[in-house]
Amino acid sequence: MIDINGGAVLQADRALAEVVDLPQPSVVGRAVPTPRAWQNSKRLFDFVLAVIALVVLSPLLLLIALAVRLDTPGPVLFRQQRYGRDRKRFVVFKFRSMYDGVSAEAHRRYIAKLATNEDRVGPGLKKLTGDPRVTRIGAFLRRTSLDELPQFINVVRGDMSIIGPRPALDYELEHYEPAHYVRFSVRPGLTGLWQISGRSELGFLEMLTLDAEYARTTAPGVDAMILLRTPRALLRGKAA
């Protein structure tokens, strides 16, 4: 876990800030370390559930892989570097939903607009719709969140958890406020507080606030609530 009071964390924060040219974050809002017994039991739960999911879903995974391969040229899996627990970099896996080799610049601009509330219309958010980078099968996979199923591999490897904050992109960090960095005290997850609270209806900073809240209050009861509410959120389309 993160050393809350030690200087090593702050030095690592500053080193990362220098590398990616970000403001130097403070230790404000960091989480209290969770009991080791809970950490170990959650890791065991994540591993067992992810292995079972990969076995049970293997026919569906093969069908999706075939559909992606037949739809457009390129690899079946999309690999992207994200920040996980303690801001360690790892490669996240998804089914490829965009044309191979496209630039991430459109999404970078989109995140910048969300972070400054320039993309807000009324009570909700304009989604990044009509994106020419997205393939036909990719649009369906994103809408149903099926593109994220390969992240069970990340869970087995220990990069991610079943429940936790969304794994962060490097160019998002420049829009963080100091209190948001607490989200890196836990592993990122396949689902989380943001996803069940109305993913497409919340702003970027609202998402970060919910992720930070989860990191500060993580407990078995919180995870059970999120896990039970995730299927309903998916069926209602709010997590898509």
PASE-280329 format. One record per residue: x, y, z of N, C-alpha, C in turn; chain; residue in three letters. Coordinates in nm, 2 decimals. Example, Ala and Ser with C-alpha at 12.3 -4.5 7.8 and 13.67 -1.06 7.14 Angstrom:
R  n_east  n_north    n_up  ca_east  ca_north   ca_up  c_east  c_north    c_up  chain  res
R    1.32    -0.57    0.78     1.23     -0.45    0.78    1.32    -0.33    0.78      A  ala
R    1.28    -0.22    0.71     1.37     -0.11    0.71    1.29     0.00    0.79      A  ser
This chain:
R  n_east  n_north    n_up  ca_east  ca_north   ca_up  c_east  c_north    c_up  chain  res
R    0.08    -0.12    0.00     0.00      0.00    0.00    0.09     0.13    0.00      A  met
R    0.02     0.24   -0.03     0.10      0.36   -0.03    0.13     0.41    0.11      A  ile
R    0.26     0.46    0.13     0.30      0.51    0.25    0.25     0.66    0.26      A  asp
R    0.15     0.68    0.35     0.08      0.81    0.35    0.17     0.92    0.40      A  ile
R    0.25     0.89    0.50     0.33      0.99    0.57    0.47     1.00    0.52      A  asn
R    0.52     0.90    0.45     0.66      0.90    0.41    0.68     0.99    0.29      A  gly
R    0.81     1.02    0.27     0.85      1.11    0.16    0.86     1.04    0.03      A  gly
R    0.87     0.91    0.04     0.89      0.83   -0.09    0.78     0.85   -0.19      A  ala
R    0.65     0.86   -0.13     0.54      0.88   -0.22    0.54     1.01   -0.29      A  val
R    0.57     1.12   -0.21     0.57      1.25   -0.26    0.68     1.27   -0.36      A  leu
R    0.80     1.20   -0.34     0.91      1.21   -0.44    0.86     1.14   -0.57      A  gln
R    0.79     1.03   -0.56     0.75      0.96   -0.68    0.65     1.04   -0.75      A  ala
R    0.56     1.11   -0.67     0.46      1.20   -0.74    0.53     1.31   -0.82      A  asp
R    0.64     1.37   -0.76     0.71      1.47   -0.82    0.78     1.42   -0.94      A  arg
R    0.84     1.30   -0.93     0.91      1.25   -1.05    0.82     1.23   -1.16      A  ala
R    0.70     1.17   -1.13     0.60      1.15   -1.24    0.55     1.28   -1.30      A  leu
R    0.54     1.39   -1.21     0.50      1.52   -1.26    0.60     1.58   -1.35      A  ala
R    0.73     1.55   -1.33     0.83      1.61   -1.41    0.83     1.53   -1.55      A  glu
R    0.81     1.40   -1.54     0.81      1.33   -1.67    0.70     1.37   -1.76      A  val
R    0.58     1.38   -1.71     0.46      1.41   -1.79    0.42     1.55   -1.79      A  val
R    0.51     1.64   -1.73     0.48      1.78   -1.72    0.35     1.82   -1.66      A  asp
R    0.33     1.76   -1.54     0.20      1.79   -1.46    0.23     1.87   -1.34      A  leu
R    0.13     1.93   -1.28     0.15      2.00   -1.15    0.19     1.89   -1.05      A  pro
R    0.27     1.93   -0.95     0.32      1.84   -0.85    0.20     1.81   -0.75      A  gln
R    0.15     1.69   -0.74     0.04      1.66   -0.65    0.09     1.65   -0.51      A  pro
R    0.00     1.68   -0.42     0.03      1.67   -0.28   -0.03     1.54   -0.22      A  ser
R   -0.01     1.51   -0.10    -0.06      1.39   -0.04   -0.20     1.42    0.02      A  val
R   -0.27     1.53   -0.01    -0.40      1.56    0.04   -0.50     1.46   -0.01      A  val
R   -0.58     1.41    0.07    -0.69      1.32    0.03   -0.65     1.18    0.01      A  gly
R   -0.53     1.14    0.05    -0.49      1.00    0.04   -0.57     0.91    0.13      A  arg
R   -0.59     0.78    0.09    -0.67      0.69    0.16   -0.59     0.63    0.28      A  ala
R   -0.67     0.60    0.38    -0.61      0.52    0.50   -0.59     0.38    0.45      A  val
R   -0.47     0.32    0.47    -0.45      0.18    0.43   -0.56     0.08    0.47      A  pro
R   -0.61     0.00    0.38    -0.71     -0.10    0.42   -0.64    -0.21    0.49      A  thr
R   -0.71    -0.29    0.57    -0.65     -0.40    0.64   -0.60    -0.50    0.55      A  pro
R   -0.48    -0.56    0.58    -0.42     -0.66    0.49   -0.50    -0.78    0.46      A  arg
R   -0.58    -0.82    0.56    -0.67     -0.94    0.54   -0.77    -0.91    0.43      A  ala
R   -0.82    -0.78    0.43    -0.92     -0.75    0.32   -0.85    -0.74    0.19      A  trp
R   -0.73    -0.69    0.18    -0.65     -0.68    0.06   -0.63    -0.82    0.00      A  gln
R   -0.59    -0.91    0.09    -0.56     -1.05    0.04   -0.68    -1.12    0.00      A  asn
R   -0.79    -1.11    0.07    -0.91     -1.18    0.04   -0.97    -1.12   -0.09      A  ser
R   -0.96    -0.99   -0.11    -1.01     -0.93   -0.23   -0.93    -0.98   -0.35      A  lys
R   -0.80    -0.98   -0.34    -0.72     -1.03   -0.45   -0.75    -1.18   -0.48      A  arg
R   -0.78    -1.26   -0.38    -0.82     -1.40   -0.41   -0.95    -1.40   -0.48      A  leu
R   -1.05    -1.32   -0.43    -1.18     -1.32   -0.50   -1.16    -1.27   -0.64      A  phe
R   -1.09    -1.17   -0.67    -1.07     -1.12   -0.80   -1.01    -1.23   -0.89      A  asp
R   -0.91    -1.30   -0.85    -0.84     -1.40   -0.93   -0.94    -1.51   -0.96      A  phe
R   -1.01    -1.57   -0.86    -1.10     -1.68   -0.88   -1.21    -1.64   -0.98      A  val
R   -1.27    -1.52   -0.95    -1.38     -1.48   -1.03   -1.34    -1.46   -1.18      A  leu
R   -1.22    -1.40   -1.20    -1.17     -1.37   -1.33   -1.14    -1.50   -1.41      A  ala
R   -1.08    -1.59   -1.34    -1.06     -1.72   -1.41   -1.19    -1.79   -1.45      A  val
R   -1.28    -1.79   -1.36    -1.41     -1.85   -1.39   -1.48    -1.78   -1.51      A  ile
R   -1.47    -1.65   -1.51    -1.53     -1.57   -1.61   -1.47    -1.60   -1.75      A  ala
R   -1.34    -1.61   -1.75    -1.27     -1.64   -1.88   -1.31    -1.77   -1.93      A  leu
R   -1.32    -1.87   -1.84    -1.36     -2.01   -1.88   -1.51    -2.01   -1.93      A  val
R   -1.60    -1.95   -1.85    -1.74     -1.96   -1.89   -1.77    -1.87   -2.02      A  val
R   -1.70    -1.76   -2.03    -1.72     -1.67   -2.14   -1.64    -1.70   -2.26      A  leu
R   -1.56    -1.81   -2.26    -1.47     -1.84   -2.37   -1.54    -1.85   -2.50      A  ser
R   -1.65    -1.92   -2.51    -1.72     -1.92   -2.65   -1.76    -1.78   -2.70      A  pro
R   -1.81    -1.69   -2.60    -1.84     -1.56   -2.64   -1.72    -1.48   -2.68      A  leu
R   -1.61    -1.50   -2.61    -1.49     -1.43   -2.64   -1.44    -1.47   -2.78      A  leu
R   -1.45    -1.60   -2.81    -1.40     -1.64   -2.95   -1.49    -1.58   -3.06      A  leu
R   -1.62    -1.58   -3.03    -1.71     -1.52   -3.13   -1.68    -1.37   -3.16      A  leu
R   -1.66    -1.30   -3.05    -1.63     -1.15   -3.06   -1.49    -1.14   -3.13      A  ile
R   -1.40    -1.22   -3.10    -1.27     -1.21   -3.16   -1.28    -1.23   -3.31      A  ala
R   -1.36    -1.33   -3.35    -1.38     -1.36   -3.49   -1.45    -1.24   -3.56      A  leu
R   -1.55    -1.18   -3.49    -1.62     -1.07   -3.55   -1.53    -0.95   -3.57      A  ala
R   -1.45    -0.93   -3.48    -1.35     -0.81   -3.49   -1.26    -0.84   -3.61      A  val
R   -1.21    -0.96   -3.62    -1.11     -1.00   -3.72   -1.17    -0.98   -3.86      A  arg
R   -1.30    -1.03   -3.87    -1.37     -1.02   -4.00   -1.42    -0.88   -4.04      A  leu
R   -1.44    -0.80   -3.94    -1.49     -0.66   -3.97   -1.39    -0.57   -4.03      A  asp
R   -1.27    -0.56   -3.98    -1.17     -0.47   -4.03   -1.03    -0.53   -4.01      A  thr
R   -0.94    -0.50   -4.09    -0.80     -0.55   -4.07   -0.74    -0.49   -3.94      A  pro
R   -0.65    -0.58   -3.88    -0.59     -0.53   -3.76   -0.60    -0.64   -3.65      A  gly
R   -0.53    -0.62   -3.54    -0.53     -0.71   -3.43   -0.67    -0.72   -3.36      A  pro
R   -0.69    -0.84   -3.30    -0.82     -0.85   -3.23   -0.82    -0.77   -3.10      A  val
R   -0.71    -0.77   -3.03    -0.70     -0.70   -2.91   -0.64    -0.56   -2.92      A  leu
R   -0.69    -0.47   -2.85    -0.63     -0.33   -2.84   -0.56    -0.32   -2.71      A  phe
R   -0.43    -0.28   -2.72    -0.34     -0.27   -2.60   -0.31    -0.12   -2.58      A  arg
R   -0.32    -0.08   -2.46    -0.30      0.06   -2.42   -0.24     0.07   -2.29      A  gln
R   -0.14     0.16   -2.27    -0.08      0.18   -2.14   -0.17     0.27   -2.05      A  gln
R   -0.19     0.22   -1.93    -0.27      0.30   -1.83   -0.20     0.30   -1.70      A  arg
R   -0.25     0.39   -1.61    -0.19      0.40   -1.48   -0.28     0.32   -1.38      A  tyr
R   -0.22     0.23   -1.30    -0.29      0.15   -1.20   -0.26     0.19   -1.06      A  gly
R   -0.26     0.09   -0.97    -0.23      0.12   -0.83   -0.09     0.17   -0.81      A  arg
R   -0.08     0.27   -0.73     0.05      0.34   -0.70    0.10     0.41   -0.83      A  asp
R    0.02     0.43   -0.92     0.05      0.49   -1.05    0.15     0.41   -1.13      A  arg
R    0.15     0.28   -1.11     0.24      0.20   -1.19    0.17     0.18   -1.33      A  lys
R    0.25     0.18   -1.43     0.20      0.16   -1.57    0.18     0.02   -1.60      A  arg
R    0.07    -0.01   -1.67     0.04     -0.15   -1.71   -0.03    -0.14   -1.85      A  phe
R   -0.03    -0.25   -1.92    -0.10     -0.26   -2.05   -0.24    -0.31   -2.03      A  val
R   -0.34    -0.24   -2.06    -0.48     -0.28   -2.05   -0.52    -0.35   -2.18      A  val
R   -0.60    -0.45   -2.17    -0.65     -0.52   -2.29   -0.80    -0.49   -2.31      A  phe
R   -0.83    -0.47   -2.44    -0.97     -0.46   -2.48   -0.98    -0.52   -2.62      A  lys
R   -1.11    -0.56   -2.66    -1.13     -0.59   -2.80   -1.12    -0.46   -2.88      A  phe
R   -1.05    -0.47   -2.99    -1.03     -0.35   -3.07   -1.17    -0.30   -3.13      A  arg
R   -1.20    -0.18   -3.10    -1.32     -0.12   -3.14   -1.30    -0.01   -3.25      A  ser
R   -1.17     0.02   -3.28    -1.14      0.13   -3.37   -1.06     0.07   -3.49      A  met
R   -1.05     0.15   -3.59    -0.96      0.11   -3.70   -0.81     0.10   -3.65      A  tyr
R   -0.74     0.01   -3.70    -0.60     -0.01   -3.66   -0.52     0.12   -3.70      A  asp
R   -0.44     0.16   -3.60    -0.34      0.27   -3.62   -0.40     0.41   -3.62      A  gly
R   -0.52     0.43   -3.57    -0.58      0.57   -3.56   -0.51     0.64   -3.44      A  val
R   -0.52     0.77   -3.45    -0.46      0.86   -3.35   -0.56     0.88   -3.23      A  ser
R   -0.50     0.90   -3.11    -0.58      0.92   -2.99   -0.60     1.07   -2.97      A  ala
R   -0.56     1.16   -3.06    -0.57      1.30   -3.04   -0.72     1.35   -3.02      A  glu
R   -0.81     1.29   -3.09    -0.95      1.33   -3.08   -1.00     1.30   -2.94      A  ala
R   -0.96     1.19   -2.88    -1.00      1.16   -2.74   -0.93     1.25   -2.64      A  his
R   -0.81     1.29   -2.67    -0.73      1.38   -2.58   -0.80     1.51   -2.58      A  arg
R   -0.85     1.56   -2.69    -0.92      1.69   -2.69   -1.05     1.68   -2.62      A  arg
R   -1.12     1.56   -2.64    -1.25      1.54   -2.58   -1.24     1.54   -2.43      A  tyr
R   -1.13     1.48   -2.37    -1.11      1.48   -2.23   -1.08     1.62   -2.18      A  ile
R   -1.01     1.70   -2.25    -0.98      1.83   -2.21   -1.10     1.92   -2.21      A  ala
R   -1.20     1.89   -2.30    -1.32      1.97   -2.30   -1.41     1.93   -2.18      A  lys
R   -1.41     1.80   -2.15    -1.49      1.75   -2.04   -1.44     1.81   -1.91      A  leu
R   -1.30     1.81   -1.89    -1.24      1.86   -1.77   -1.27     2.00   -1.74      A  ala
R   -1.29     2.08   -1.85    -1.31      2.22   -1.84   -1.46     2.26   -1.85      A  thr
R   -1.55     2.15   -1.86    -1.69      2.17   -1.87   -1.73     2.24   -2.00      A  asn
R   -1.65     2.24   -2.10    -1.68      2.30   -2.23   -1.77     2.21   -2.31      A  glu
R   -1.78     2.08   -2.28    -1.86      1.98   -2.35   -1.99     1.95   -2.28      A  asp
R   -2.03     2.03   -2.19    -2.15      2.01   -2.11   -2.27     2.08   -2.17      A  arg
R   -2.38     2.00   -2.19    -2.50      2.06   -2.24   -2.61     2.02   -2.14      A  val
R   -2.67     2.12   -2.07    -2.78      2.10   -1.98   -2.72     2.01   -1.87      A  gly
R   -2.81     1.91   -1.82    -2.77      1.84   -1.70   -2.67     1.72   -1.73      A  pro
R   -2.65     1.69   -1.86    -2.57      1.58   -1.89   -2.45     1.62   -1.97      A  gly
R   -2.39     1.52   -2.04    -2.27      1.54   -2.12   -2.30     1.50   -2.26      A  leu
R   -2.24     1.57   -2.36    -2.24      1.53   -2.49   -2.13     1.41   -2.50      A  lys
R   -2.17     1.30   -2.56    -2.08      1.19   -2.57   -2.00     1.21   -2.70      A  lys
R   -1.89     1.14   -2.71    -1.81      1.15   -2.83   -1.87     1.06   -2.93      A  leu
R   -1.97     1.11   -3.00    -2.05      1.04   -3.09   -2.00     1.07   -3.24      A  thr
R   -2.04     0.98   -3.33    -2.01      1.00   -3.47   -1.86     0.99   -3.49      A  gly
R   -1.79     0.92   -3.40    -1.64      0.91   -3.41   -1.60     0.82   -3.53      A  asp
R   -1.54     0.88   -3.63    -1.51      0.80   -3.75   -1.40     0.69   -3.73      A  pro
R   -1.34     0.70   -3.61    -1.23      0.60   -3.58   -1.30     0.46   -3.54      A  arg
R   -1.42     0.46   -3.50    -1.49      0.34   -3.44   -1.54     0.26   -3.56      A  val
R   -1.52     0.13   -3.55    -1.57      0.04   -3.66   -1.72     0.00   -3.63      A  thr
R   -1.77    -0.07   -3.72    -1.91     -0.11   -3.71   -1.93    -0.20   -3.59      A  arg
R   -1.85    -0.31   -3.58    -1.86     -0.40   -3.47   -1.82    -0.33   -3.34      A  ile
R   -1.72    -0.24   -3.36    -1.67     -0.16   -3.24   -1.78    -0.08   -3.17      A  gly
R   -1.87    -0.02   -3.25    -1.98      0.06   -3.19   -2.07    -0.02   -3.10      A  ala
R   -2.10    -0.14   -3.15    -2.18     -0.24   -3.07   -2.11    -0.28   -2.95      A  phe
R   -1.98    -0.32   -2.96    -1.90     -0.36   -2.85   -1.89    -0.25   -2.74      A  leu
R   -1.88    -0.13   -2.78    -1.87     -0.02   -2.68   -2.00     0.00   -2.62      A  arg
R   -2.11     0.00   -2.69    -2.24      0.02   -2.64   -2.28    -0.08   -2.54      A  arg
R   -2.24    -0.20   -2.55    -2.27     -0.31   -2.46   -2.16    -0.34   -2.36      A  thr
R   -2.05    -0.27   -2.37    -1.93     -0.29   -2.28   -1.86    -0.42   -2.30      A  ser
R   -1.90    -0.49   -2.41    -1.83     -0.62   -2.44   -1.68    -0.60   -2.48      A  leu
R   -1.65    -0.48   -2.52    -1.51     -0.46   -2.56   -1.41    -0.47   -2.44      A  asp
R   -1.47    -0.46   -2.32    -1.39     -0.46   -2.20   -1.37    -0.60   -2.14      A  glu
R   -1.43    -0.70   -2.19    -1.42     -0.84   -2.14   -1.28    -0.89   -2.13      A  leu
R   -1.19    -0.86   -2.22    -1.05     -0.90   -2.21   -0.98    -0.85   -2.09      A  pro
R   -1.03    -0.75   -2.02    -0.97     -0.70   -1.90   -0.97    -0.80   -1.78      A  gln
R   -1.05    -0.91   -1.80    -1.04     -1.02   -1.70   -0.90    -1.07   -1.70      A  phe
R   -0.83    -1.06   -1.81    -0.69     -1.10   -1.82   -0.60    -1.02   -1.73      A  ile
R   -0.63    -0.89   -1.73    -0.56     -0.79   -1.64   -0.59    -0.82   -1.49      A  asn
R   -0.71    -0.87   -1.47    -0.74     -0.90   -1.33   -0.66    -1.03   -1.28      A  val
R   -0.66    -1.13   -1.37    -0.58     -1.25   -1.34   -0.43    -1.21   -1.32      A  val
R   -0.38    -1.12   -1.39    -0.24     -1.08   -1.38   -0.21    -0.99   -1.26      A  arg
R   -0.32    -0.94   -1.20    -0.30     -0.85   -1.08   -0.29    -0.71   -1.11      A  gly
R   -0.31    -0.67   -1.24    -0.30     -0.52   -1.28   -0.43    -0.45   -1.23      A  asp
R   -0.54    -0.53   -1.24    -0.67     -0.47   -1.21   -0.75    -0.55   -1.11      A  met
R   -0.86    -0.50   -1.06    -0.95     -0.57   -0.97   -1.08    -0.58   -1.05      A  ser
R   -1.17    -0.66   -0.99    -1.31     -0.66   -1.05   -1.37    -0.52   -1.02      A  ile
R   -1.35    -0.47   -0.91    -1.42     -0.34   -0.87   -1.31    -0.24   -0.83      A  ile
R   -1.32    -0.12   -0.88    -1.22     -0.02   -0.85   -1.24     0.10   -0.95      A  gly
R   -1.16     0.20   -0.94    -1.16      0.32   -1.03   -1.13     0.28   -1.17      A  pro
R   -1.17     0.36   -1.27    -1.13      0.33   -1.41   -0.98     0.35   -1.43      A  arg
R   -0.92     0.26   -1.50    -0.77      0.28   -1.52   -0.75     0.41   -1.60      A  pro
R   -0.65     0.49   -1.55    -0.63      0.62   -1.60   -0.54     0.63   -1.72      A  ala
R   -0.57     0.72   -1.81    -0.48      0.75   -1.92   -0.38     0.86   -1.88      A  leu
R   -0.26     0.86   -1.94    -0.16      0.95   -1.90   -0.21     1.10   -1.93      A  asp
R   -0.27     1.13   -2.04    -0.31      1.27   -2.06   -0.43     1.32   -1.98      A  tyr
R   -0.49     1.23   -1.90    -0.59      1.27   -1.81   -0.54     1.34   -1.69      A  glu
R   -0.42     1.30   -1.65    -0.36      1.34   -1.52   -0.34     1.49   -1.51      A  leu
R   -0.32     1.56   -1.62    -0.30      1.70   -1.62   -0.42     1.78   -1.58      A  glu
R   -0.54     1.71   -1.58    -0.66      1.78   -1.53   -0.70     1.74   -1.39      A  his
R   -0.62     1.66   -1.32    -0.65      1.62   -1.19   -0.64     1.73   -1.09      A  tyr
R   -0.72     1.73   -0.98    -0.70      1.81   -0.87   -0.63     1.73   -0.76      A  glu
R   -0.56     1.79   -0.66    -0.48      1.71   -0.57   -0.56     1.60   -0.50      A  pro
R   -0.69     1.62   -0.46    -0.77      1.52   -0.39   -0.80     1.40   -0.48      A  ala
R   -0.78     1.41   -0.61    -0.82      1.30   -0.70   -0.71     1.19   -0.70      A  his
R   -0.59     1.22   -0.66    -0.48      1.12   -0.67   -0.50     1.01   -0.57      A  tyr
R   -0.59     1.02   -0.48    -0.62      0.91   -0.39   -0.67     0.78   -0.46      A  val
R   -0.72     0.80   -0.58    -0.78      0.69   -0.66   -0.67     0.59   -0.70      A  arg
R   -0.54     0.63   -0.69    -0.43      0.54   -0.72   -0.38     0.46   -0.60      A  phe
R   -0.45     0.47   -0.49    -0.42      0.39   -0.38   -0.48     0.25   -0.38      A  ser
R   -0.57     0.23   -0.48    -0.63      0.09   -0.50   -0.61     0.05   -0.65      A  val
R   -0.63    -0.07   -0.67    -0.62     -0.12   -0.81   -0.74    -0.07   -0.89      A  arg
R   -0.72    -0.03   -1.02    -0.84      0.00   -1.10   -0.93    -0.12   -1.13      A  pro
R   -1.05    -0.10   -1.16    -1.15     -0.21   -1.17   -1.22    -0.21   -1.30      A  gly
R   -1.28    -0.33   -1.33    -1.37     -0.35   -1.44   -1.50    -0.26   -1.43      A  leu
R   -1.55    -0.26   -1.30    -1.66     -0.18   -1.27   -1.64    -0.10   -1.14      A  thr
R   -1.71     0.00   -1.12    -1.69      0.09   -1.00   -1.80     0.18   -0.97      A  gly
R   -1.78     0.27   -0.88    -1.88      0.36   -0.83   -1.93     0.45   -0.94      A  leu
R   -1.84     0.49   -1.03    -1.87      0.58   -1.14   -1.97     0.51   -1.24      A  trp
R   -1.93     0.39   -1.27    -2.01      0.31   -1.37   -2.15     0.29   -1.33      A  gln
R   -2.18     0.26   -1.20    -2.31      0.23   -1.15   -2.39     0.36   -1.12      A  ile
R   -2.32     0.48   -1.12    -2.38      0.60   -1.09   -2.43     0.68   -1.21      A  ser
R   -2.41     0.62   -1.33    -2.46      0.69   -1.45   -2.34     0.74   -1.53      A  gly
R   -2.26     0.65   -1.58    -2.14      0.68   -1.65   -2.16     0.79   -1.76      A  arg
R   -2.25     0.77   -1.85    -2.27      0.86   -1.96   -2.34     0.99   -1.92      A  ser
R   -2.39     1.00   -1.79    -2.46      1.12   -1.75   -2.38     1.21   -1.66      A  glu
R   -2.25     1.17   -1.63    -2.17      1.24   -1.53   -2.05     1.30   -1.61      A  leu
R   -2.00     1.41   -1.55    -1.89      1.48   -1.61   -1.75     1.41   -1.57      A  gly
R   -1.65     1.46   -1.63    -1.51      1.40   -1.60   -1.47     1.42   -1.46      A  phe
R   -1.49     1.54   -1.40    -1.45      1.57   -1.27   -1.54     1.50   -1.17      A  leu
R   -1.67     1.48   -1.21    -1.76      1.40   -1.12   -1.71     1.25   -1.11      A  glu
R   -1.66     1.20   -1.23    -1.61      1.07   -1.23   -1.49     1.05   -1.14      A  met
R   -1.40     1.15   -1.14    -1.28      1.15   -1.06   -1.32     1.15   -0.91      A  leu
R   -1.42     1.24   -0.88    -1.46      1.25   -0.74   -1.52     1.12   -0.69      A  thr
R   -1.60     1.05   -0.77    -1.65      0.92   -0.73   -1.54     0.81   -0.71      A  leu
R   -1.44     0.82   -0.80    -1.33      0.72   -0.79   -1.25     0.75   -0.66      A  asp
R   -1.23     0.88   -0.63    -1.16      0.91   -0.51   -1.24     0.87   -0.39      A  ala
R   -1.37     0.89   -0.39    -1.46      0.85   -0.28   -1.45     0.70   -0.26      A  glu
R   -1.45     0.62   -0.37    -1.44      0.47   -0.35   -1.31     0.44   -0.29      A  tyr
R   -1.20     0.50   -0.33    -1.07      0.47   -0.27   -1.06     0.49   -0.12      A  ala
R   -1.13     0.60   -0.08    -1.13      0.64    0.06   -1.22     0.55    0.14      A  arg
R   -1.32     0.48    0.08    -1.42      0.41    0.16   -1.43     0.26    0.12      A  thr
R   -1.33     0.21    0.05    -1.33      0.07    0.00   -1.35    -0.02    0.12      A  thr
R   -1.44    -0.12    0.10    -1.48     -0.21    0.21   -1.56    -0.32    0.14      A  ala
R   -1.57    -0.44    0.21    -1.65     -0.55    0.15   -1.79    -0.51    0.11      A  pro
R   -1.86    -0.43    0.20    -1.99     -0.39    0.18   -2.01    -0.30    0.06      A  gly
R   -1.91    -0.21    0.04    -1.91     -0.12   -0.08   -1.90    -0.20   -0.21      A  val
R   -1.80    -0.30   -0.21    -1.78     -0.38   -0.33   -1.90    -0.46   -0.36      A  asp
R   -1.96    -0.52   -0.26    -2.08     -0.60   -0.28   -2.20    -0.52   -0.34      A  ala
R   -2.21    -0.40   -0.29    -2.32     -0.31   -0.35   -2.29    -0.28   -0.49      A  met
R   -2.16    -0.24   -0.53    -2.13     -0.21   -0.67   -2.15    -0.33   -0.76      A  ile
R   -2.10    -0.45   -0.71    -2.12     -0.57   -0.79   -2.26    -0.61   -0.82      A  leu
R   -2.35    -0.59   -0.72    -2.49     -0.62   -0.74   -2.56    -0.52   -0.83      A  leu
R   -2.52    -0.40   -0.83    -2.58     -0.30   -0.91   -2.53    -0.29   -1.05      A  arg
R   -2.41    -0.35   -1.08    -2.35     -0.34   -1.21   -2.44    -0.40   -1.32      A  thr
R   -2.50    -0.52   -1.31    -2.58     -0.58   -1.41   -2.70    -0.48   -1.45      A  pro
R   -2.76    -0.42   -1.35    -2.87     -0.33   -1.38   -2.82    -0.21   -1.46      A  arg
R   -2.71    -0.16   -1.42    -2.65     -0.04   -1.49   -2.62    -0.08   -1.63      A  ala
R   -2.57    -0.20   -1.66    -2.54     -0.24   -1.79   -2.67    -0.26   -1.88      A  leu
R   -2.77    -0.32   -1.82    -2.89     -0.34   -1.89   -2.96    -0.20   -1.92      A  leu
R   -2.95    -0.11   -1.83    -3.01      0.02   -1.86   -2.92     0.11   -1.95      A  arg
R   -2.80     0.06   -1.98    -2.72      0.14   -2.07   -2.64     0.25   -2.01      A  gly
R   -2.65     0.26   -1.88    -2.58      0.37   -1.81   -2.43     0.35   -1.80      A  lys
R   -2.39     0.22   -1.81    -2.24      0.20   -1.80   -2.18     0.18   -1.94      A  ala
R   -2.26     0.20   -2.04    -2.21      0.18   -2.18   -2.14     0.30   -2.23      A  ala
